[in-house]
């Protein structure tokens, strides 16, 4: 399910919390919990 989010689903995030591992954990509706490293995010050039 890759999109503009770099592998995150294109859906509403119900909760977004930092984890003890330095990652962000996003709870979504119908897509479960996704974890990613915020240092891997890049600025968009729209």
C-alpha positions in Angstrom: 0.0 0.0 0.0 2.7 2.5 -0.9 1.6 6.1 -1.7 2.9 9.5 -0.9 3.3 8.5 2.7 6.3 6.3 1.9 4.6 3.0 2.6 1.9 4.1 5.0 -1.8 3.5 4.0 -3.8 6.4 2.7 -6.3 6.5 5.6 -7.2 8.4 8.7 -4.9 8.1 11.6 -6.8 7.8 14.9 -3.7 8.1 17.2 -0.1 9.0 16.6 2.4 8.4 19.4 6.1 8.2 19.8 7.6 4.9 20.8 10.5 4.0 23.1 12.4 3.0 20.0 12.3 6.5 18.6 9.7 5.6 16.0 6.2 6.9 15.4 3.3 4.5 15.8 0.1 5.3 13.9 -3.2 3.6 14.8 -5.5 3.6 11.7 -9.0 2.5 11.1 -9.1 -0.9 9.4 -5.4 -1.0 8.6 -3.9 -1.7 12.0 -1.0 -0.1 13.7 1.9 1.2 11.5 5.4 2.1 12.8 8.0 4.1 11.0 11.2 6.1 11.6 10.4 9.8 11.3 14.1 10.4 10.3 13.2 8.6 7.0 10.6 11.3 6.1 11.6 13.8 3.4 10.2 17.2 2.6 7.7 17.3 -0.3 8.5 19.6 -3.2 5.0 20.4 -4.5 
